[in-house]
Protein backbone atom coordinates (compact mmCIF):
# COMPACT_ATOMS: atom_id res chain seq x y z
CA UNK A 1 0.00 0.00 0.00
CA UNK A 2 1.31 3.40 -0.92
CA UNK A 3 1.75 5.79 1.99
CA UNK A 4 1.94 9.53 1.53
CA UNK A 5 2.92 11.98 4.24
CA UNK A 6 -0.59 13.07 5.21
CA UNK A 7 -1.67 12.59 8.81
CA UNK A 8 -4.52 10.31 7.72
CA UNK A 9 -2.16 8.12 5.74
CA UNK A 10 0.31 7.84 8.61
CA UNK A 11 -2.49 7.00 11.04
CA UNK A 12 -3.74 4.27 8.69
CA UNK A 13 -0.21 2.87 8.47
CA UNK A 14 0.07 2.95 12.26
CA UNK A 15 -3.13 0.95 12.60
CA UNK A 16 -1.82 -1.72 10.24
CA UNK A 17 1.52 -1.91 12.05
CA UNK A 18 -0.27 -2.10 15.41
CA UNK A 19 -2.18 -5.16 14.19
CA UNK A 20 1.07 -6.80 13.07
CA UNK A 21 2.92 -6.22 16.35
CA UNK A 22 -0.09 -7.46 18.31
CA UNK A 23 -0.05 -10.65 16.27
CA UNK A 24 3.77 -10.94 16.32
CA UNK A 25 4.91 -9.23 19.55
CA UNK A 26 8.55 -10.32 19.09
CA UNK A 27 8.91 -8.62 15.69
CA UNK A 28 11.49 -5.95 16.53
CA UNK A 29 11.45 -4.36 13.05
CA UNK A 30 7.70 -3.95 13.41
CA UNK A 31 8.15 -2.13 16.71
CA UNK A 32 10.78 0.07 15.11
CA UNK A 33 8.41 0.96 12.25
CA UNK A 34 5.70 1.67 14.81
CA UNK A 35 8.07 4.04 16.63
CA UNK A 36 8.95 5.87 13.42
CA UNK A 37 5.27 6.35 12.65
CA UNK A 38 4.72 7.93 16.06
CA UNK A 39 7.68 10.21 15.43
CA UNK A 40 6.14 11.29 12.12
CA UNK A 41 3.03 12.25 14.07
CA UNK A 42 5.02 14.15 16.69
CA UNK A 43 4.03 11.73 19.44
CA UNK A 44 7.37 11.17 21.14
CA UNK A 45 5.95 9.40 24.21
CA UNK A 46 4.42 6.64 22.12
CA UNK A 47 7.55 6.53 19.97
CA UNK A 48 9.74 6.01 23.03
CA UNK A 49 7.59 3.12 24.28
CA UNK A 50 7.74 1.41 20.87
CA UNK A 51 11.49 1.95 20.46
CA UNK A 52 12.07 0.58 23.97
CA UNK A 53 10.18 -2.54 22.93
CA UNK A 54 12.31 -2.85 19.78
CA UNK A 55 15.44 -2.40 21.92
CA UNK A 56 14.34 -5.11 24.36
CA UNK A 57 13.92 -7.52 21.45
CA UNK A 58 17.11 -6.58 19.63
CA UNK A 59 19.58 -4.69 21.84
CA UNK A 60 22.33 -4.84 19.21
CA UNK A 61 20.52 -2.89 16.49
CA UNK A 62 22.51 0.32 16.04
CA UNK A 63 19.63 2.23 14.48
CA UNK A 64 17.32 1.34 17.36
CA UNK A 65 20.03 2.41 19.80
CA UNK A 66 20.36 5.75 18.02
CA UNK A 67 16.65 6.45 18.20
CA UNK A 68 16.52 5.27 21.81
CA UNK A 69 19.27 7.70 22.75
CA UNK A 70 17.66 10.55 20.83
CA UNK A 71 14.27 10.01 22.43
CA UNK A 72 15.68 9.56 25.91
Secondary structure by P-SEA (a helix, b strand, c coil): ccccccaaaaaaaaaaaaaaaaacccaaaaaaaaaaaaaaacaaaaaaaaaaaaaaaccccaaaaaaaaaac
